[in-house]
Amino acid sequence: MNEYVILEENAGKKRIPAQVFLSGKNWGIISNKQAWRILELLSGKEMFPREIAKALKISEQKTYYYVNKLRHAGIIQETKQEEIRGAIAKYYSLSQQALVLIPNKKKALAQSGSWLESKENKWSTFFAPFIENGKWNCKLVIGSPDSHGKHKSRARDSIAGIQLGVILGTQLQELGVPEIELDTNIESLKKENKNLIIVGGPVINKLAEELNQFLPIQFIPSGAHWLIQSKISQKIYEGDFVGVIEKIQHPFFKDKEILFIAGKHNIGTNACMKALAENLNEIQKGNKHNSKIQCRAIEGIDENADGKIDRVEVLE
């Protein structure tokens, strides 16, 4: 489950992803001046140790020492590796934008009031930060209905996009025009420094194709067909009515999140929308094999063979 800290600013509230420490075991490293300066740098962008040492004007040996301490404490994480002048440079960033120490979580929860407004409901937690303080805080990306991409496919998930837009609209406290784009109007996932909701799989949505490698439950090509394969359970799902609902950290912008909703076919995507509407409490529990991962495989069930989904099952 993701955890957050709520900050009030200019009569508004900001919800910041946080890493919570329930003991002081790894907290001491943060009190070190040099380690803290490293955290300040990494809060702005990902960097490699030699680059950090140069920016702070300290030795590389000291930098590697503090980077390793912070990494082992889980406060920073390796984000990528890159060859620079024949050597492999490891880049690091903050694991979360906020660090919170709670000596007794049970008592803290018992003594603290909820930040949620009374008119907010069960959708609020799941759709944060895509709806923030009753306002749109994301870009919704759907596949183009025109033939496009290397697969020359036409998206037929527009109805699912409309359904999702209506669901999100119930959370708004202020009117506003949602930011909705076709995948063909977006250059690259790497340049989208925003919370994103991506509807449609890699065949019909090029952002989904870019995102696929980072997903715990992936779309895998198999001849002329596609399979859905879970890296969590190692299971493979072949049914035409199968889809996924996955909520992950943006792979290129660590303070942003992505909600990915897609089926093998458009009817699988529709099954995911039905699951959100009718099985949200189950969806929010996280994956059956690892509850910390917000990624679920969904299957629509057509009980009377009329081509329509009558109910859904959460496969994992």
Residue pairs with C-beta under 8 A, 6 or more apart in sequence:
1 286
1 291
1 292
2 17
2 294
3 17
3 18
3 19
3 20
3 100
4 15
4 16
4 17
4 18
4 98
4 128
5 15
5 16
5 18
5 98
5 100
6 13
6 14
6 15
6 16
6 115
7 13
7 14
7 16
8 14
12 133
13 115
13 133
14 132
15 128
15 129
15 132
15 133
16 97
16 98
16 255
17 96
17 97
17 98
17 255
17 257
18 96
18 97
18 98
18 99
18 100
19 74
19 75
19 95
19 96
19 98
19 99
19 100
20 100
20 101
20 102
20 105
21 27
21 99
21 100
21 101
21 102
22 102
22 103
22 105
24 101
24 103
26 72
26 73
26 74
26 75
27 101
29 35
29 66
29 69
29 70
29 73
29 75
30 36
30 39
30 75
30 99
32 66
34 56
34 58
34 62
34 66
35 66
35 69
35 70
37 56
38 52
38 56
38 63
38 66
38 67
38 70
38 76
39 70
39 75
39 76
39 94
41 47
41 52
41 55
41 56
42 52
42 76
42 92
42 93
42 94
43 94
43 97
45 93
46 79
46 80
46 91
46 92
46 93
46 254
47 55
47 91
47 92
47 93
48 82
48 84
48 89
48 90
48 91
48 92
49 60
49 63
49 64
49 67
49 89
49 90
49 92
50 60
50 63
50 89
51 89
52 63
52 67
53 59
53 60
53 62
53 63
56 63
67 76
67 92
70 76
70 92
71 77
71 78
71 92
74 95
75 94
75 95
75 99
76 92
76 93
76 94
76 95
77 92
77 93
77 94
77 95
78 90
78 91
78 92
79 91
79 92
79 93
79 254
80 90
80 91
81 88
81 89
81 90
81 91
82 88
82 89
82 91
83 89
93 254
94 254
95 254
96 254
97 254
97 255
102 108
116 124
117 134
117 173
119 173
120 171
122 280
122 281
123 167
123 170
123 171
123 280
124 131
124 171
125 284
126 247
126 280
126 283
126 284
127 168
127 171
127 259
129 137
129 138
129 195
129 257
130 136
130 137
130 138
130 168
130 195
130 197
130 257
130 259
131 137
131 138
131 168
131 171
131 172
133 173
134 171
134 172
134 173
134 174
135 172
135 173
135 174
135 176
136 168
136 172
136 176
136 178
136 179
137 195
138 179
138 194
138 195
138 196
138 197
138 259
139 179
139 180
139 181
139 192
139 194
139 195
139 196
139 197
140 161
140 164
140 165
140 168
140 178
140 179
140 180
140 181
140 196
140 197
140 199
141 180
141 181
141 182
141 183
141 186
141 196
141 197
141 198
141 199
141 205
141 207
142 155
142 157
142 158
142 161
142 180
142 181
142 182
142 183
142 199
142 200
142 205
143 153
143 155
143 157
143 182
143 183
143 199
143 200
143 204
143 205
143 208
144 154
144 155
144 182
144 183
144 184
144 204
145 154
145 155
145 156
145 158
146 154
146 184
147 153
147 154
148 154
148 183
148 184
148 206
149 183
149 203
149 204
149 206
149 209
151 203
151 204
153 203
153 204
154 204
155 183
155 200
155 204
155 205
155 266
156 204
156 266
157 199
157 200
157 204
157 205
157 262
157 266
157 269
159 266
159 270
160 199
160 200
160 261
160 266
160 269
160 270
160 272
160 273
161 180
161 199
163 270
163 273
164 197
164 199
164 261
164 273
164 276
165 178
165 180
167 273
167 276
167 277
168 178
183 200
183 204
183 205
183 206
183 207
183 208
184 206
186 192
186 206
186 207
188 210
189 196
189 207
189 210
189 211
189 251
189 252
190 210
190 252
192 207
192 253
193 252
193 253
193 256
194 253
194 256
195 250
195 256
195 257
195 258
196 207
196 250
196 256
196 257
196 258
196 259
197 258
197 259
197 260
197 261
198 205
198 207
198 208
198 211
198 258
198 259
198 260
198 261
198 262
199 205
199 261
199 262
199 269
200 208
200 262
200 269
201 208
201 219
201 226
201 262
201 263
201 264
201 269
202 208
202 209
202 212
202 219
202 226
203 209
203 219
203 226
205 262
208 219
208 260
208 262
211 251
211 258
211 260
212 218
212 219
214 248
214 251
215 244
215 246
215 248
215 260
215 295
216 230
216 231
216 232
216 246
216 248
216 287
216 293
216 295
217 228
217 229
217 230
217 231
217 232
217 244
217 246
217 295
217 296
217 297
218 228
218 229
218 230
218 231
219 226
219 227
219 228
219 229
219 262
219 264
220 226
220 227
220 228
220 229
220 236
221 227
226 264
227 236
227 237
227 238
227 264
228 236
228 237
228 238
228 242
228 243
228 244
228 264
228 297
229 235
229 236
229 237
230 236
230 237
230 295
230 297
230 316
232 287
232 289
232 290
232 293
232 295
232 316
233 287
233 288
233 289
233 316
235 297
235 315
235 316
237 297
237 299
237 315
239 264
239 299
240 264
240 265
240 267
240 268
241 263
241 264
241 265
241 267
241 268
241 271
241 299
241 300
241 301
241 302
241 309
242 263
242 264
242 268
242 271
242 297
242 298
242 299
242 300
242 315
243 261
243 262
243 263
243 264
243 268
243 269
243 271
243 272
243 297
243 298
243 299
243 300
244 260
244 261
244 262
244 263
244 272
244 295
244 296
244 297
244 298
245 259
245 260
245 261
245 272
245 275
245 276
245 283
245 295
245 296
245 298
246 259
246 260
246 261
246 294
246 295
246 296
247 257
247 258
247 259
247 260
247 294
247 295
248 257
248 258
248 260
248 294
248 295
249 256
249 257
249 258
250 256
250 257
250 258
261 269
261 272
261 273
261 276
262 268
262 269
262 272
263 269
263 270
263 271
263 272
263 298
267 300
267 307
267 309
268 298
268 300
270 300
270 309
271 298
271 299
271 300
271 309
271 312
272 298
274 300
274 309
274 311
274 312
275 282
275 283
275 296
275 298
275 312
275 314
276 283
278 311
278 312
279 312
279 314
282 314
283 296
283 314
284 294
285 291
286 292
286 293
286 294
286 295
286 296
287 293
287 294
287 295
287 296
287 316
288 314
288 316
289 316
296 314
296 315
296 316
297 314
297 315
297 316
298 312
298 313
298 314
298 315
299 312
299 313
299 315
300 309
300 311
300 312
301 309
301 310
301 311
301 312
301 313
302 308
302 309
302 310
303 310
303 311
304 310
